[in-house]
Amino acid sequence: MKERSIWERIADNLRSRSIWMLHYCTGCGAVELPPSMTSRFDMERFGIAPMATPRQADILLITGYLNTKTLRRVIYTYEQMPDPKYVVGFGSCTINGGIYFDSYATVNRLDYYIPVDVYIAGCMPRPEAILEAFNYLMEKIRKGEADGWKRYRENYEWYKQNQIRSLGEVYVHDEFHE
Ligand code: SF4
């Protein structure tokens, strides 16, 4: 990995302590977010706060299973977020499809379509596991190792081919993609 300048290291350190998250509540894992965010586990003490729009968010949370229709919206959302940006996949469904592994309409591996920086195993992951994953992500950001957004740029053709294979040609000919 390229040596970071002092300014890049300072910026990464600050970024790791100020994370605005966009939670795309696709699956049942989302019910663990309210206890993680409120008084008992209190994510905000780590500088993690919810954000309503992709253009101001640092992290995209995919909180469970994704069907192919939803995948399209997730890709639009991810592409609207500014770099550097990070993705967290909640639960088995984002890793391998979970209990929907053989469903015709469910995406089995999220990281074929967008780069995932941290996965949280479990069905569903408890708030302790969510906070542990965020601590791990903060450490990766601080060290400059959370580089999914760079991989997306460098391997864009590979991601695009996977997206088209799942969504069909219509994906690249709609109003968002000329
Ligand atoms: S991993 Fe379990 S809790 Fe999470 S979305 Fe899938 S079925 Fe629901």
Boltz pocket constraint, residues with backbone or C-beta under 6 A from the ligand:
constraints:
  - pocket:
      binder: B
      contacts: [[A, 27], [A, 28], [A, 29], [A, 63], [A, 64], [A, 65], [A, 90], [A, 91], [A, 92], [A, 93], [A, 94], [A, 97], [A, 98], [A, 99], [A, 122], [A, 123], [A, 124], [A, 125]]
      max_distance: 6.0
